[in-house]
Amino acid sequence: MFRKLIETTTIEVDGRVYVAHYFEQKTARGARRYSCEIVLDAGDRIILDDDTMTSLEAKVARLAPATVYSRALAGRGSEAA
């Protein structure tokens, strides 16, 4: 099954901008699933998925900042300096 790129956008967290790619994929049963890949660093990505774009966008708005902050606290991101 192939993913189709729907949109590329940016997300800002504490003045830093991250690229977010939204994809659509059809399941084996013909339903649609949506996913978002947020690029934090060259080898660090967040991938979220949901049944609807609206719900996925709400999930991204809520979880992307939390993930960035948790990585900063753990000392994995450049924000931890």
C-alpha atoms as a printed R data frame, in Angstrom:
   type eleno elety resid chain resno       x      y      z
1  ATOM     1    CA   MET     A     1   0.000  0.000  0.000
2  ATOM     2    CA   PHE     A     2   1.256  3.414 -0.928
3  ATOM     3    CA   ARG     A     3   1.063  6.690  0.928
4  ATOM     4    CA   LYS     A     4   0.027  9.805 -0.958
5  ATOM     5    CA   LEU     A     5   1.481 13.126  0.165
6  ATOM     6    CA   ILE     A     6  -1.404 15.476  0.894
7  ATOM     7    CA   GLU     A     7   0.310 18.505  2.388
8  ATOM     8    CA   THR     A     8   3.635 19.775  3.673
9  ATOM     9    CA   THR     A     9   3.527 22.432  6.348
10 ATOM    10    CA   THR     A    10   5.551 23.743  9.271
11 ATOM    11    CA   ILE     A    11   4.998 23.647 13.018
12 ATOM    12    CA   GLU     A    12   6.555 26.174 15.377
13 ATOM    13    CA   VAL     A    13   7.534 25.203 18.913
14 ATOM    14    CA   ASP     A    14   9.324 27.817 21.055
15 ATOM    15    CA   GLY     A    15  10.607 29.720 18.054
16 ATOM    16    CA   ARG     A    16  11.924 26.634 16.225
17 ATOM    17    CA   VAL     A    17  10.253 25.536 13.021
18 ATOM    18    CA   TYR     A    18   9.754 21.866 12.118
19 ATOM    19    CA   VAL     A    19   8.569 20.422  8.795
20 ATOM    20    CA   ALA     A    20   5.427 18.256  8.864
21 ATOM    21    CA   HIS     A    21   4.368 15.982  5.989
22 ATOM    22    CA   TYR     A    22   0.754 14.754  5.909
23 ATOM    23    CA   PHE     A    23  -0.055 11.523  4.061
24 ATOM    24    CA   GLU     A    24  -3.161  9.575  3.086
25 ATOM    25    CA   GLN     A    25  -3.182  5.792  2.770
26 ATOM    26    CA   LYS     A    26  -5.921  3.323  1.876
27 ATOM    27    CA   THR     A    27  -6.202  0.252  4.072
28 ATOM    28    CA   ALA     A    28  -6.743 -3.289  2.798
29 ATOM    29    CA   ARG     A    29 -10.460 -2.833  3.511
30 ATOM    30    CA   GLY     A    30 -10.640  0.388  1.497
31 ATOM    31    CA   ALA     A    31 -10.796  2.795  4.433
32 ATOM    32    CA   ARG     A    32  -8.583  5.863  4.589
33 ATOM    33    CA   ARG     A    33  -5.901  6.458  7.214
34 ATOM    34    CA   TYR     A    34  -3.976  9.676  7.649
35 ATOM    35    CA   SER     A    35  -0.474 10.096  9.033
36 ATOM    36    CA   CYS     A    36   1.879 12.949  9.781
37 ATOM    37    CA   GLU     A    37   5.658 12.766  9.839
38 ATOM    38    CA   ILE     A    38   7.300 15.637 11.722
39 ATOM    39    CA   VAL     A    39  11.025 16.048 11.073
40 ATOM    40    CA   LEU     A    40  12.803 17.117 14.272
41 ATOM    41    CA   ASP     A    41  16.356 16.400 13.117
42 ATOM    42    CA   ALA     A    42  18.063 14.467 10.329
43 ATOM    43    CA   GLY     A    43  17.528 11.139 12.104
44 ATOM    44    CA   ASP     A    44  14.688 12.039 14.444
45 ATOM    45    CA   ARG     A    45  11.046 12.008 13.394
46 ATOM    46    CA   ILE     A    46   7.645 11.862 15.062
47 ATOM    47    CA   ILE     A    47   5.007  9.830 13.217
48 ATOM    48    CA   LEU     A    48   1.350 10.140 14.227
49 ATOM    49    CA   ASP     A    49  -1.735  8.663 12.585
50 ATOM    50    CA   ASP     A    50  -5.503  8.828 12.833
51 ATOM    51    CA   ASP     A    51  -8.744  8.054 10.981
52 ATOM    52    CA   THR     A    52  -9.517 11.670  9.983
53 ATOM    53    CA   MET     A    53  -7.428 14.679  9.004
54 ATOM    54    CA   THR     A    54  -9.230 16.871 11.527
55 ATOM    55    CA   SER     A    55  -8.433 14.525 14.390
56 ATOM    56    CA   LEU     A    56  -4.852 14.075 13.173
57 ATOM    57    CA   GLU     A    57  -4.260 17.827 13.028
58 ATOM    58    CA   ALA     A    58  -5.555 18.186 16.592
59 ATOM    59    CA   LYS     A    59  -3.291 15.337 17.708
60 ATOM    60    CA   VAL     A    60  -0.260 16.949 16.019
61 ATOM    61    CA   ALA     A    61  -0.988 20.321 17.657
62 ATOM    62    CA   ARG     A    62  -1.143 18.636 21.071
63 ATOM    63    CA   LEU     A    63   1.626 16.015 20.851
64 ATOM    64    CA   ALA     A    64   4.345 17.646 18.729
65 ATOM    65    CA   PRO     A    65   5.223 20.323 21.329
66 ATOM    66    CA   ALA     A    66   5.090 17.742 24.144
67 ATOM    67    CA   THR     A    67   7.511 15.485 22.259
68 ATOM    68    CA   VAL     A    68   9.909 18.344 21.517
69 ATOM    69    CA   TYR     A    69   9.884 19.389 25.192
70 ATOM    70    CA   SER     A    70  10.413 15.821 26.423
71 ATOM    71    CA   ARG     A    71  13.401 15.364 24.122
72 ATOM    72    CA   ALA     A    72  14.851 18.649 25.363
73 ATOM    73    CA   LEU     A    73  14.468 17.477 28.965
74 ATOM    74    CA   ALA     A    74  16.139 14.181 28.102
75 ATOM    75    CA   GLY     A    75  19.031 16.055 26.471
76 ATOM    76    CA   ARG     A    76  18.444 14.563 23.021
77 ATOM    77    CA   GLY     A    77  17.580 17.752 21.171
78 ATOM    78    CA   SER     A    78  19.567 20.883 20.485
79 ATOM    79    CA   GLU     A    79  17.037 22.745 22.661
80 ATOM    80    CA   ALA     A    80  18.624 21.190 25.766
81 ATOM    81    CA   ALA     A    81  21.676 23.472 25.621
